[in-house]
């Protein structure tokens, strides 16, 4: 073990004041569903940093500590949605209490939510109400959480908005956060090109052209200083692995106080609840094995490990042609479909459609963009079943057309080019296939294979990982 922790000296990593508490400037990134649990977050806080429990459908456990399966009995989407909310609240409370027990008074605990998850406000209120005094902060991204500050301040809890640009923070500050400045714990800058999970790329940014985070964070600090937030820390998230690579950021007068968030690297510890197969796969990843894609039903870009699941989504989207219900323009060729009336396509697309149907992709599903995608009969049945079983896990879902509104509908057609995110994330979090499910990871996950710390399949405890990070390696 001693050989694995030797490294060169780096400038001292001093504690920092975050959320009213002195902690190491090392934050565990929140990873839902059920991945950043109390079992991993409590030890991270015990090591002196901020442990982050995911409150996105966290596991509710029985008296023996075993997760209770999330089985839905409701006949309607709304019935199932209310069941999901109860699971989420009970699970969040369970994991916070477990983390609080394990931290033994050290460090601090945050919970992480997605603003675009279904009933986000309702769940946040309930978890904070039932864990008073145990939660010190709330990190929140995936959307524009304007009400986050008001909710957190009402419970005396600090808030940590996750943003990917100075412009986004400016909008949040001017509209809402300036009224609750005393409870702003830090601003989390998440690199939209490198972070795992959902990413905050805007329409003005090119997903294929990553930008250097330093100028973007420097601009964020300039905006924050305009608002009198000189000493409010910025947390760098996404792409952080070796602290030695960020040494110039530490104690930088230009950037002000900074801390660092570790999401992907925190996946591989003894306390991490992910499966052994998932941990083993992380150690074999190569550069380029993580794909930045836009298949998510949230509409956001997200980053996940390339596997059979993503490959099927890529191929499903490639087998796509535009159509018209009547002969118009270039759509002059009639395409006969198995389960629907004939449609009109271009002569070239007619040949492509017939080719795919001969290959076994006989089912043509309509998308909201007046296109058809071609899938097998088995895949069609799976897509339809998942859409019917929707339980409203998002505020708006492209895949099922659920929305958190009076009609519980987005008003758009359900999009078969996407997938049920609740189903796949629940499955992989509970020992499901690592090839047939979505496996989120940051783009620097290939370091597991290269980093000598993990040689010979070594899996550290959270304590060992935090100690290693502090050396610069």
N, C-alpha and C positions, 0 to 999 in steps of 0.2 A: 504493500500500500504506500510506503514512503516514496518509492520511486515514481509513483503516479502523481504525486503532489509537488514535486520539485519544479520550480520555475524561476525566472529572473525576477528581481525586485521591481515593483511598480510603485509609483507615488502612493502614499497612504490614502486609503479610502475611509474618509471620516464619516461619522454619522451625520444625518441631516434631519431637519424638523419637517415632518410630513403629517398633516392632519393633527397638529398639536402634540405630536409625540416624537421623541428622538429615536430614530431607527437607522439601520444601514440603508444606503440608497439603492437597495436591491429589492425589486418587486417581482413576485410571481405573477405571470400573466394569467388572467382568467380564461379558462378553456371549457366551454360547454359542449355537449351535454354530459354532465356527470364525470367530467375528466378532472377538473380542478376541484377536488373534494376536500372535506375536512381532514381526511387522512394525509393529504399532501400539504395542504395550506397551513395546518397547525404546526407541523415541523418547520416550515419555512419561517413562520413568525418566531418560533422558538430559537431559530438560528440568528434572529436579530433583525430580519427584514420585514416586509409586508407580505403576508400570505393572502392569496385571493381565492375565495370560494366562488365557483360559478353558481349563480342562482337561476340558471337557464335549465329548467327541468332537472334539478338536482335529485339524487336518489333519496327517497324516504326509506328509512330502515326500520326493521322490526326490533323487538327487544334484544334479539341475539346479534344485532348489527348487520343483518343480511338485507340487501336491497329488496324492496317490495316491487314486484313487476308492475309496470304501468299498463294495466288492462282497461280498455274502455268498453262500457256497457250501454252508453247512451244511443238512442235511435237517431237523433238529429245531430248535426254539426254543433249546434249550440249546446246541447246536452254534453257532448264529448268535450267541447271547449271548457265548460265549467268543471268537468272532471280533471282536465289537464291543469287548470289553474290551481285546483286543490292539491294535486300532486306536486306542482311547482312550489307552492307555499310550504307545504309540509316538508318537502325535500330540502328547501333552502334553510328552514329552521333546524332540521336534523343536522345538516352539514356545518352550519355555523356553530352549533353547540359542540359538535365533535372537535372542530378546529380550536375553539376556545379552550376546551379541556386539554388539548395537546400542546397548546402554546405555552401553558404554565406561566402566564403573566408576562411573557417576553414579546418583543416586537409588536405588531398590530395586525388587525384583520380587516380586509376589505371584502365586499361581495361585488361580483361582476354581473351586469345584466345587459341584454341587447335591447335598445330602445324600440327596435322594430319587432320584438317578440310579442306574441299575443298577450293582451292584458298586462303590459309591462308596469303601468302605474299601479294597478290593483295588486299585483304580486309584490312590488317593491314596498308599498305601504304595509302590507300584511307581514312580510318578513321582518322589516324594521320594527314594527310594533311588537312582534313576538320575540325579538332578540335584543331588546333595549339593554344598552351597556356592554354588549358583546361585539358589535360591529362598529368599526371606527371610520370606515369610508365606503363609498360606492363608486366603482369605475363603470363607465357606461359609454357605449359607442353604437355603431351600426344605425345611423340616423342622426337627427338633430334634436337631442334631448333638452328642449327648452325648459321643461318643468322639473328637470332633475334637481336643480339648485333649491327650488322652493320645497320640494318633497324632503330632501335630505336635511335642510336647515330646520324643518319642523320637528325632526327627531334628534337634533343636535349632532348630526353626523356630517362629516366632510364629503365633498363630491369631487370626482376626478373625471372630467369629460375626456373622451378619446376623440381626437381630431387628426386630420391629415394635412391641414393647411392653416396658415394664419388667418385666411379669409373666413374659414369656418368658425374659428374661435371668436373672431371679431363679431360675427353675426350673433353667436350665442351670448356674448357678453353684453352687447348693446340691447338686445331684446329682453334678456332675463337675468343673466348672471350678475350684472352690476348691482342688483338689488340685494344680493346674498353673498357679497364678496368675502365676508368673514369666514364662510364655510368652504371656500374654494381651496381644497387641499393641494392640488397640483393640476397641471394640464398635461395630459398624455399625448405626445406626438407619436403616432403610429405610422411607420413608413408604409405607404400603400403598395409599394412594389415588392417588399421583402417579407412583410408580416404573414403569418399563417391565418387561416380562417378568413372571415370577411374583411375586405379592404376598402379604404375610402377613396378610391380613384374617382376623380370628377370627369365630366365630359371634355374638359379642357386639357386633360393630361393623357399622354400616350401610354397605354399599358406595356408597350414594347420598348419604351425608352425610359429607363429608371433615372431619377434625378438624385443628385447628391443630397443627403439629408441635412448637412451642415447649413447651407444657405437658407433652407426652408425653416429650420429651427431658429436660426439667427433672426429671420424676419418675424417669426412668432414671438421671440423675446422683445423685439422692437415694438410690436403691437402691444404686448403685455405691459411694457414700460409706459406706453402712452396712457394705459388705464391705471397706472399706479401699482402694477403688480411686479415690481422689480425683484422682490424676494420670494415670490411664489415659484416653487420648483417646476421645472419641466422634466417629464419622464420620457426618456427615449425608448421606444418600443419598436420591434420589428427589425430583424437583421443583427441583433446584439448577440454576440457569442463570447469573444475574448475581450475583456475590459481593456487590455493593452491597446487594442485597436481604437479605443475611444479616450485614451489618456489625455489628449489635448482638450477634451470636453470638460474634464474634471477640474474644478477651481478656475474655470475660464471666466474672466471678467466680462467678455462679450456675451456669453450665453447665460451667465448667472448660475444659480444653483440648479444642478441636474441630478437625476437619478436614472436608473436603468431597469428595464423590465425584461424578464426572461420567460418566454412562453414555450417555444419549441424545446429549448434545452431542459426545461423543467419536466418535460414528458418522461424523460428517462431517469427515473430514480426508483429505489426499492419501494417507496411509499406511493408512487404514482399508481392509480387504479387501472391503467390500461392493461390489456392482455399481454402475456409473454410473447405471443406471436407479433403483436404490434411493436413491442420493444425490440425484438430481434430484427424486424424489418427496418426500423430506424437506423440500425447499425450498418445496413448494407446500402443505404441510399447514396446515389452519386449526384454530382452537380447537374441540374436539369431535370431531376426526377420529380420535382414539385412543379405543378402547372398552375399558372394564373389564368382563371377561366371565368365565364359569366353564365354558367348554367344554373346558378343558385336561384331558388324561387323568391328570394328577397329582391332580386334585381341588381344586387351588388356584385362586384368582382369578388372572387375568393381564391385562396391558394390551398391546394390539396395534393397529396401524393398521387402520381400517375399509377393507375391500376386498372383492372378490368372494368370497374364501375365507371371511371372517367372515360375509358376508351369507348365503352358503349354509348355514353352521352355524346362524345365527339362524333362517332360514326352515325348516330341517330340524327344529329343536326346536319351532317353532310348529305344524308339522303333526303334532300329537301328541294322542292320545286314550287314555283309560284303557279297559281291557277285562277281561272275565272269560271263563274257558273254559266256564262254564255260566251259565244264566240265574239271576241273583240280584240282589235289590235293584232299583236303577234300571236295571241292565244287562239290559234286556228285548228289545232289538232285535238280530237276528242279522245280522252283517256277514260276507259271503262274501269270502274272500281268494284271491289268485291262487296262492300257493304254500304254503298251509297250510289246516288245517281252519277252518271258520267260528268266529267268536268272538262274544261278546255285549257290546254297548255300549249307551249311553243312546240314546234316539231322536234327540236332537239331534246326538250324535256320529256316528250313522249317516249323517245327511245330510252332515255335514262330510267323513267318510271317503269317501263316494261322490263328492262334489264333487272331492276331491283326486285320486281315481283317474281321473276323467274328464279331469282336467287333465294326466294323464300320470304321476302319482305312484302307480304301480300296485303298488309293492312295499311291504308293511307289515312292518317289522322290530320285533321285540320288544326291549324294554329291561328292565333289572333291576328297574324300578319298576312292572312290570305295566302298561306302556303300549305303544302302537304308534306308530312314526313312519313317515311315508309319503314314499318317495323314488322316483326313476326307476329303471328297471332298470339303467341304466348306473351310477348312483350306488351301487346295491346291490352290484353286482359289484366296484366300486372299494373299498367298505368291507370286503367279505368278503376281498378279496385282501390288503388292508393288514393285516387281523387275522391271516390265515394266515401272512403274511410276517414277523410280529413277531420282533424280535431281543432283546427284553428290555432296552430302553434305560432303563427306570425300575425303581425298587425294587418299585413296584406300579403297574399300568396299568389304568385303568378301561376303556379302549378295547378291549384285547385279553385282559384278565384275567390277564396275566403277573404273577408276583410272585417276589421273591428268597426263596424258601423251598424246602423239600425237594421239594414237589410242583410247584413253579414255577407255582402257580395261586393267585389270590386267593380262589377258591371262589365267586366271583360270576359272573353272566353278563357276557359282553363287552357294552359299551355303545355302540351305534351312533350315539349322539348326540354322541360325541367324535370324535377323529381320531388318526392316527399322527403324533406330534409329531416323531419322528426323521426321518421321510420329508420332511416339509414344511420343517423347519429346515435339513436338509442341502441341499435343493433351492434354497432362497432364498439360502443362503450361497455357492452355487456357480453364480451367474448365472441362477437359475431365475426364473420369473415373479413380479413383485411384486404381481400381482393375484390369482394362484391359489395363493398360499402365505401362511403366517402370518408377519407382519412385526411383530416386537416393537418398541415404542417407548414412552417415557415421555410423560406427558400434557402436558408443556411443549414438545413437539416443534414446536408451531406457531410457536415463537420463531425457528426457522430462516427463516421467511417474513418475520417482522417485524424481526428484528435487522439493523441496517445493516451489521454486520460481514460478512454473507453477501450483500450486495447485488450485483446483476449476476452472480449465480451463483458468487461467490467461494468457493473451497474452500481452507481454510488447511492448512498443514502442522501436525503435532502441536506443534512448537515455537511456531509463531505462535499457535495456540489457547491454549496454556498461558500465553504472554505476555499475551494478550488477557484471559484470565480474571483474571490478577493485577491488572489495572487496575481491576477491579470490574465491567467489562462483558464 
